[in-house]
Amino acid sequence: MESTLETPASKAIGLEPTPAVREELARASRALEAATPAEIIAWAAERFGARLTMATAFGPEGCLILHWIATVAPNTFVFNLDTGYQFSETLVLRDRIAARYGIEVSLERPETTVEEYERLHGRPIYRTTPDQCCGDRKLAVIRRVLARFDAWMSGIRRDQSPDRAAAPIVGWDHKFGVVKVSPLANWTKAMVWDAVLRENVPYNPLHDQGFVSIGCAPCTRPVGVDEDERAGRWSGTAKTECGLHSRG
């Protein structure tokens, strides 16, 4: 698909959200609304080249995007925010992805280990102050990684939560100061799983045990059939987002 971002300002390394760039991104997003996810990924790879990255928590959406990346943009740098609290099944899935697609997802870690972090605070803080834990062990890390890039891809869908309901296919990420590309923004959960099963894409076996949205082990539980798909994240609190995709 031909790029719609052609202004000199938007071609510079270290993009700035000027009015011209915002308009070009909006135009691209509108044009890509009817594109397939693979076409969106190919467009982003052509447009941003080595300045494009992808973050994945190895959810079904992320694994499906990796399935397409392997074909249309295999040189894309892909990373995972390894907080130190991840399920062992998630880390094993990383190895399965590497074996299937030849993509070595980089594990990007905080400056402190879990043991050092908990000793620093005198206890695990994911129960008492989960926003601080996410800020220290996720947001600080992604800011460090994205400082090297102009654009990043995510697997968010609009139907997942109110924070994600207005997500464009392509837009400016004010929180991190880069372009954000969401190839599955207008897909549904059913569409994702249909594609995962049809293409035999590796996925986390915890999904077969009732875990719908999988994050850090201490803050994730299975959900009931009548619960929202993010009800299992930070259960018992009003928190539903780690902060990577929240508005503001």
C-alpha positions as CSV (number, residue, x, y, z in Angstrom):
1,M,0.0,0.0,0.0
2,E,1.4,3.4,-1.0
3,S,2.5,5.6,1.9
4,T,0.3,8.7,2.5
5,L,3.0,10.4,4.7
6,E,5.0,12.4,2.3
7,T,5.8,15.7,4.0
8,P,9.5,16.4,4.6
9,A,8.8,17.1,8.3
10,S,7.3,13.7,8.8
11,K,10.3,12.0,7.2
12,A,12.8,13.4,9.8
13,I,14.2,11.2,12.5
14,G,12.6,12.2,15.8
15,L,9.1,13.2,14.6
16,E,7.3,16.2,16.1
17,P,3.5,16.5,16.3
18,T,3.3,19.5,14.1
19,P,-0.1,20.3,12.5
20,A,1.2,19.0,9.2
21,V,2.3,15.7,10.7
22,R,-1.0,15.3,12.7
23,E,-3.0,15.8,9.5
24,E,-0.8,13.4,7.5
25,L,-1.2,10.8,10.3
26,A,-5.0,11.3,10.3
27,R,-5.1,10.9,6.5
28,A,-3.1,7.7,6.7
29,S,-5.3,6.3,9.5
30,R,-8.5,7.0,7.4
31,A,-6.9,5.4,4.4
32,L,-5.9,2.3,6.3
33,E,-9.2,1.8,8.1
34,A,-10.3,-0.6,5.3
35,A,-6.9,-2.2,5.0
36,T,-6.0,-5.7,6.3
37,P,-3.7,-5.9,9.3
38,A,-0.9,-7.3,7.1
39,E,-1.3,-4.3,4.8
40,I,-1.1,-1.9,7.7
41,I,2.0,-3.6,9.0
42,A,3.6,-3.5,5.6
43,W,2.7,0.2,5.2
44,A,4.3,1.0,8.6
45,A,7.4,-1.0,7.8
46,E,7.8,0.8,4.5
47,R,7.1,4.2,6.0
48,F,9.3,4.0,9.1
49,G,11.8,1.3,8.2
50,A,14.3,0.6,11.1
51,R,12.6,3.3,13.1
52,L,9.6,1.1,13.6
53,T,9.2,-1.3,16.6
54,M,6.6,-3.4,18.1
55,A,5.8,-4.1,21.8
56,T,4.1,-7.4,22.7
57,A,2.9,-9.0,25.9
58,F,2.3,-12.2,23.8
59,G,-1.5,-12.0,23.9
60,P,-3.4,-13.5,21.0
61,E,-3.4,-10.2,19.2
62,G,0.4,-9.8,19.6
63,C,1.1,-13.3,18.5
64,L,-1.1,-12.8,15.4
65,I,0.7,-9.6,14.5
66,L,4.0,-11.5,14.9
67,H,2.7,-14.1,12.4
68,W,2.2,-11.3,9.8
69,I,5.5,-9.5,10.7
70,A,7.4,-12.7,9.9
71,T,6.1,-12.5,6.4
72,V,5.9,-8.7,5.6
73,A,8.4,-7.1,7.9
74,P,10.7,-9.7,9.4
75,N,13.4,-7.2,10.4
76,T,11.2,-5.3,12.7
77,F,12.6,-5.0,16.3
78,V,10.0,-6.6,18.6
79,F,10.3,-6.3,22.4
80,N,8.5,-7.5,25.5
81,L,8.4,-5.6,28.8
82,D,9.7,-8.2,31.2
83,T,8.7,-6.9,34.6
84,G,10.1,-10.0,36.3
85,Y,6.6,-11.0,37.4
86,Q,5.5,-12.7,34.1
87,F,3.9,-16.1,34.0
88,S,6.4,-18.9,33.0
89,E,3.9,-19.8,30.2
90,T,4.4,-16.4,28.7
91,L,8.2,-16.8,28.6
92,V,7.9,-20.3,27.1
93,L,5.6,-18.8,24.4
94,R,8.4,-16.4,23.5
95,D,10.6,-19.4,22.7
96,R,7.8,-21.1,20.7
97,I,7.4,-17.9,18.7
98,A,11.1,-17.8,18.0
99,A,11.1,-21.5,16.9
100,R,8.1,-20.9,14.6
101,Y,8.9,-17.6,13.0
102,G,12.6,-16.9,13.7
103,I,11.7,-13.8,15.6
104,E,13.7,-13.3,18.8
105,V,11.5,-11.0,20.9
106,S,13.8,-8.9,23.1
107,L,13.1,-9.0,26.8
108,E,13.4,-5.4,28.0
109,R,13.8,-5.2,31.8
110,P,13.8,-2.6,34.5
111,E,17.1,-1.5,36.1
112,T,16.3,-3.5,39.2
113,T,15.5,-7.2,39.6
114,V,12.3,-8.1,41.4
115,E,14.3,-9.0,44.5
116,E,16.1,-5.6,44.5
117,Y,12.8,-3.7,43.8
118,E,10.9,-5.4,46.6
119,R,13.8,-4.9,49.0
120,L,13.9,-1.3,48.1
121,H,10.3,-0.8,49.0
122,G,10.3,-3.2,51.9
123,R,7.6,-5.4,50.3
124,P,6.0,-6.2,47.0
125,I,4.0,-3.1,46.0
126,Y,1.9,-4.6,43.2
127,R,-1.1,-5.0,45.6
128,T,-0.9,-1.8,47.5
129,T,0.3,0.7,44.8
130,P,-0.1,-1.1,41.4
131,D,0.2,2.2,39.5
132,Q,3.7,2.8,40.9
133,C,4.7,-0.8,40.1
134,C,3.5,-0.5,36.5
135,G,5.1,2.9,36.2
136,D,8.5,1.7,37.4
137,R,8.6,-1.7,35.7
138,K,6.7,-1.0,32.5
139,L,6.3,2.7,31.6
140,A,9.9,3.7,32.5
141,V,11.2,0.8,30.4
142,I,9.0,1.5,27.3
143,R,10.0,5.1,27.4
144,R,13.7,4.1,27.4
145,V,13.1,1.7,24.4
146,L,10.9,4.1,22.4
147,A,13.4,6.8,22.6
148,R,15.2,5.0,19.8
149,F,12.2,4.8,17.5
150,D,9.8,7.0,15.5
151,A,6.8,4.6,15.6
152,W,5.6,1.6,17.5
153,M,2.9,-1.1,16.9
154,S,0.6,-2.5,19.4
155,G,-2.1,-5.2,19.5
156,I,-4.9,-3.1,21.1
157,R,-8.5,-3.4,19.9
158,R,-11.2,-0.7,20.2
159,D,-13.7,-3.1,21.8
160,Q,-11.4,-4.0,24.7
161,S,-12.0,-1.1,27.0
162,P,-13.2,2.5,27.1
163,D,-9.6,3.7,27.0
164,R,-9.1,2.0,23.7
165,A,-12.5,2.7,22.1
166,A,-11.3,5.7,20.1
167,A,-7.9,4.2,19.1
168,P,-7.0,5.2,15.5
169,I,-5.2,2.8,13.1
170,V,-2.4,5.4,13.0
171,G,-2.0,8.3,15.4
172,W,0.3,10.4,17.5
173,D,1.1,8.8,20.9
174,H,1.3,11.9,23.2
175,K,2.4,9.8,26.1
176,F,5.6,8.5,24.5
177,G,6.1,11.1,21.7
178,V,6.1,8.7,18.8
179,V,3.6,7.5,16.1
180,K,1.4,4.6,17.3
181,V,0.2,2.0,14.8
182,S,-2.6,-0.4,15.8
183,P,-3.2,-2.9,13.0
184,L,-6.0,-4.7,14.9
185,A,-7.8,-1.6,16.2
186,N,-11.0,-2.3,14.3
187,W,-11.0,-6.1,14.8
188,T,-13.0,-7.9,17.4
189,K,-12.0,-10.6,19.9
190,A,-13.8,-13.2,17.7
191,M,-12.0,-12.1,14.6
192,V,-8.6,-12.4,16.4
193,W,-9.3,-15.9,17.6
194,D,-10.7,-17.1,14.3
195,A,-7.4,-16.0,12.6
196,V,-5.2,-17.5,15.4
197,L,-6.9,-20.9,15.1
198,R,-7.1,-20.8,11.3
199,E,-3.4,-20.0,10.9
200,N,-2.3,-22.2,13.8
201,V,-0.6,-19.3,15.5
202,P,1.1,-20.2,18.8
203,Y,-0.7,-18.8,21.8
204,N,-0.5,-18.8,25.6
205,P,-2.1,-22.0,27.0
206,L,-3.3,-20.0,30.0
207,H,-6.1,-18.7,27.6
208,D,-7.5,-22.3,27.7
209,Q,-7.7,-22.0,31.5
210,G,-9.9,-18.9,31.5
211,F,-7.2,-16.3,31.4
212,V,-8.5,-13.8,28.8
213,S,-6.1,-10.9,29.2
214,I,-2.7,-11.9,30.6
215,G,-0.3,-9.6,32.3
216,C,1.9,-10.1,35.4
217,A,1.1,-13.2,37.4
218,P,0.3,-11.6,40.7
219,C,-2.1,-9.2,39.1
220,T,-4.0,-11.5,36.7
221,R,-6.7,-14.1,37.3
222,P,-9.1,-16.1,35.1
223,V,-12.4,-14.5,34.3
224,G,-16.0,-15.9,34.3
225,V,-18.0,-16.3,31.2
226,D,-20.1,-13.2,32.0
227,E,-17.2,-10.9,32.9
228,D,-15.4,-8.3,30.8
229,E,-12.3,-9.6,29.2
230,R,-10.1,-7.2,31.3
231,A,-11.9,-8.0,34.6
232,G,-9.0,-10.4,35.5
233,R,-6.5,-7.6,35.5
234,W,-5.9,-5.9,38.9
235,S,-9.0,-7.6,40.1
236,G,-10.7,-5.9,43.1
237,T,-9.5,-2.5,42.0
238,A,-10.7,0.2,39.6
239,K,-7.5,-0.3,37.6
240,T,-7.8,-1.9,34.2
241,E,-4.8,-0.5,32.3
242,C,-1.1,-0.6,33.1
243,G,-0.8,2.9,31.5
244,L,0.7,2.0,28.1
245,H,-2.6,2.5,26.3
246,S,-4.6,4.7,28.7
247,R,-5.7,8.2,27.6
248,G,-4.0,11.3,28.8
